[in-house]
């Protein structure tokens, strides 16, 4: 518990800085570094299941996908769409050259592309959210401009991280000592309904407090609905990573973070929550705003 707390205390300040005040190139570089670290552990889990992958193709793919978000977006489109199509073609062609046994070809190409999408595409959504042109659907506050010296995109990211962090902390504090009813025991025996519901409650409470004192959108109900959507997506992301680890017969994805396991263990919820938030603020909330 002490290692877990100390690691969190050391990581939170630089993450807050990156979200709120870092220049675009530094934020994108941090996202690329996070994608590489997480993908490395994903490939290790694949290897533990005796599946062949193309690691360097994957690393290049996530960097290209995240870096592409720095390019100007055309109206109605984002750089993720053409780059995703290009990556699929490139990986398919490189896979034919690198597969000595063609029986490995389909699995290797599929798992490599899945890793790029599962980690690279989802983390790229952080860049899209951070530097998107606001206001969106009225959720960024009355003026749509900066609040507390932080841009609307940064406020959205702070909301995202706060919802995920609060959910993880409450699920851990309640589920570990008080959890009794299994929650998807086949995938993760230690997860319980008590922990899952406590995590959701913690996310909603954090979202309400953030909106009330900082975001001040004037749309508390919409904020809570958004937090519910993000929190549920985060819990699904946690379960997906647990299923991968379970298949690889591994307790953690790695040992990079003392008390927390691997890097992928720390961002598994974020991998689903980030695209969920991006989908909401660019789609659902726009419809509400109209």
Secondary structure by P-SEA (a helix, b strand, c coil): caaaaaaaaacaaaaaaaaccccaaaaaaaaaaaaaaaaaaaaaaaaaacccccaaaaaaaaaaaaaaccccccccccaaaaaaaaaaaaaaaaaaaacccccaaaaaaaaaaaaaaacaaaaaaaaaaacccccccccccccccccccccaaaaaaaaaaaaaaaaaaaaaacccccccccccccccccccaaaaaaaaaaaaaaaaaaaacccccccaaaaaaaaaaaaaaaaaaaaaaaaaaaaaccccccccccccccccccccccaaaaaaaaaaaacaaaaaac
